[in-house]
Amino acid sequence: MAGLSERVRALVRSDVASLEPYDPNFTPCKINLSANENTYGMPEAVRSAIDAAIVRTQTNRYPDPMSNDLRDKIAAWHGVRRENVCVGNGGDELLFNFFLAFGGPEKTLLDCPPTFTVYDIYSRMLGTRLVRCPRDPQTFELDLPAMLEAAPTADMVIVTSPNNPTGNVIARADVARLCEACPGIVMIDEAYTEFSDEGVSCEELLGTYDNLVILHTFSKAYCLAGVRVGYVLAAPDVIDVLGAVRQPYTADVFAQAAAEVVADHRHEFDATIQQIRQERERLAAGLAAIDGVQVWPSQGNFLLVRMPEAGVVRARLRDERSILVRDFSAAPGLEGCLRITVGTPTENDELIDAIATIVKEVA
Ligand SMILES: *Cc1c(COP(=O)(O)O)cnc(C)c1O
């Protein structure tokens, strides 16, 4: 932390003094394509049902500490039992609890950058040792041989699939090989799984591997980023440990009510998810047609793109067009890269037009 006062620097744990806070670099803009939210918004009928459910909540009583009604709905959805589900205040909290339970000074995490930087932050917060198996610098595919070599001495492995910000997925057979090679816990972060092709999610391996942990969230496809609800699917003894380190009332009554409604109405999101998948391909083609712009294939609701002067392009998109995208150009391995959330057709058209104009001008 740059600018930490002497007084506080002397007081905090050394792990913490070296941390940089997670900064999504948010500026209010007309078109926000920076945080991989579902920009189509909550279907109206679902929103009405949420509103009605919230009216019925009692705020003077503590919420159900384990969110059991919501757990039951998630369990039925995924064909598992309540004992296989832990609900959290967003996927981020569950990731933190995962490190709290399984990380720490004598533990090792196998991480595959470039990926979601939250893993790096949490592992350092808890003093976890990091072993990195970097992705291919051109394609961002995983280096599976290196991972299988490192897995036997890892206590935790995290693979993001689809990977944020590169869009790659891991094959189910490779998840199986990792679970077999690693005596520790293998987490597959499937925050964007709803946008990927059929057969990508490795949920069906849960019955076979008791060291497999899968993370899902209501934040992306299901329009609840503002409410904060995520969940983990895992073996009952893993869920017990996550339950033990968890803050007791982490999912409040509003969040539980909203997520229960969304779980009941999840199929009402199917059409939009399909449209986002189609728009992703249209946006990718539109951007790739611009001279100097490289686009990677993606199974998420976002695209990683590389272009000259990416930082300047990002600033001009924000300042001249009021379009916000995420700048990764300073991240190792992502030089010249921006991450763009797939928006509505109008948003995508405006973005393509703006990038085509700006890239031509800065080239
Ligand atoms: C967005 C995201 C999450 C979780 O987000 P929450 O809003 O905290 O549920 C987890 N992993 C990845 C890779 C993400 O991009």
The ligand as an SDF file (V2000), in Angstrom:
LIG
                    3D

 15 15  0  0  0  0  0  0  0  0999 V2000
  -17.1700  -11.9770  -10.6640 C   0  0  0  0  0  0  0  0  0  0  0  0
  -16.3160  -13.1070  -10.2730 C   0  0  0  0  0  0  0  0  0  0  0  0
  -16.4870  -13.8230   -9.0690 C   0  0  0  0  0  0  0  0  0  0  0  0
  -17.4690  -13.5540   -7.9990 C   0  0  0  0  0  0  0  0  0  0  0  0
  -18.1540  -12.4120   -7.9990 O   0  0  0  0  0  0  0  0  0  0  0  0
  -19.1900  -12.1040   -6.8300 P   0  0  0  0  0  0  0  0  0  0  0  0
  -19.8850  -10.8910   -7.3190 O   0  0  0  0  0  0  0  0  0  0  0  0
  -18.3890  -11.8600   -5.5900 O   0  0  0  0  0  0  0  0  0  0  0  0
  -20.0820  -13.2870   -6.7030 O   0  0  0  0  0  0  0  0  0  0  0  0
  -15.6780  -14.9020   -8.8350 C   0  0  0  0  0  0  0  0  0  0  0  0
  -14.7440  -15.2650   -9.7030 N   0  0  0  0  0  0  0  0  0  0  0  0
  -14.5390  -14.6200  -10.8480 C   0  0  0  0  0  0  0  0  0  0  0  0
  -13.5030  -15.1100  -11.7760 C   0  0  0  0  0  0  0  0  0  0  0  0
  -15.2970  -13.5100  -11.1670 C   0  0  0  0  0  0  0  0  0  0  0  0
  -15.0360  -12.8420  -12.2970 O   0  0  0  0  0  0  0  0  0  0  0  0
  1  2  1  0
  2  3  1  0
  2 14  2  0
  3  4  1  0
  3 10  2  0
  4  5  1  0
  5  6  1  0
  6  7  2  0
  6  8  1  0
  6  9  1  0
 10 11  1  0
 11 12  2  0
 12 13  1  0
 12 14  1  0
 14 15  1  0
M  END
$$$$
